[in-house]
């Protein structure tokens, strides 16, 4: 399967997807942030490291969280709100 940009898109393993969601939800709870479904998980890079990008309230513009999780050890690299 290919994405809109022509790059190959791979399906995320269900077990890994659940693990990423649990980590991201814990990061949101620690900050007393509201978690809104649906979510989007994509692959990205942050500060030169491979990461997972979890966005809540997708595809709405407001009240969305962005949580970046390092691929190598599944630690939260960044957590914040997306601008409206």
C-alpha positions in Angstrom: 0.0 0.0 0.0 1.2 3.6 -0.7 0.4 6.8 1.0 -0.6 10.1 -0.6 3.1 11.0 -0.8 3.9 7.8 -2.8 5.9 6.2 0.1 5.1 2.7 1.2 2.8 2.5 4.2 3.1 -0.4 6.6 0.4 -1.5 9.0 1.4 -1.1 12.6 1.5 -4.4 14.6 -1.6 -4.5 16.9 0.5 -5.3 20.0 2.9 -2.4 19.4 -0.1 -0.1 18.6 -1.7 -0.9 22.0 1.6 -0.4 23.8 2.1 3.0 22.2 -1.4 4.0 23.1 -0.9 3.0 26.7 2.3 5.0 27.0 0.8 8.1 25.4 -2.3 7.8 27.6 -0.1 7.6 30.7 1.8 10.7 29.6 -1.5 12.6 29.1 -2.8 11.4 32.5 0.4 12.6 34.3 -0.2 16.0 32.9 -4.0 16.0 33.6 -4.7 16.4 29.9 -7.9 15.1 28.3 -7.5 12.2 25.9 -9.8 12.3 22.8 -10.4 9.7 20.2 -9.8 9.0 17.4 -6.0 8.9 17.3 -3.4 8.8 14.6 -0.1 7.0 14.9 2.6 7.8 12.3 6.4 7.3 12.0 8.6 10.5 12.3 11.9 11.8 13.5 12.5 14.1 16.4 15.9 15.7 17.2 17.5 13.2 14.8 15.9 10.1 16.4 13.3 7.8 15.0 10.0 8.2 16.8 6.3 7.4 16.8 4.0 10.4 16.6 0.7 10.0 18.4 -2.0 12.6 17.7 -5.3 12.6 19.5 -8.7 14.0 18.3 -7.7 13.3 14.7 -8.4 14.9 12.3 -10.0 17.8 14.2 -7.9 21.0 14.6 -8.6 21.9 18.3 -8.0 20.0 21.6 -5.4 17.7 20.0 -2.4 16.3 21.9 0.9 15.4 20.2 3.0 12.8 21.9 6.3 11.6 20.5 7.7 8.3 21.6 11.3 7.2 20.8 11.3 4.0 18.7 14.4 2.5 20.3 13.3 2.4 23.9 9.6 3.6 23.8 10.2 6.6 26.1 8.3 9.8 25.7 10.4 12.4 24.0 7.8 15.2 23.8 4.3 15.8 24.9 2.2 18.9 24.1 -0.9 20.4 22.6 -1.1 21.1 18.9 -2.0 24.7 18.0 -5.6 25.3 17.0 
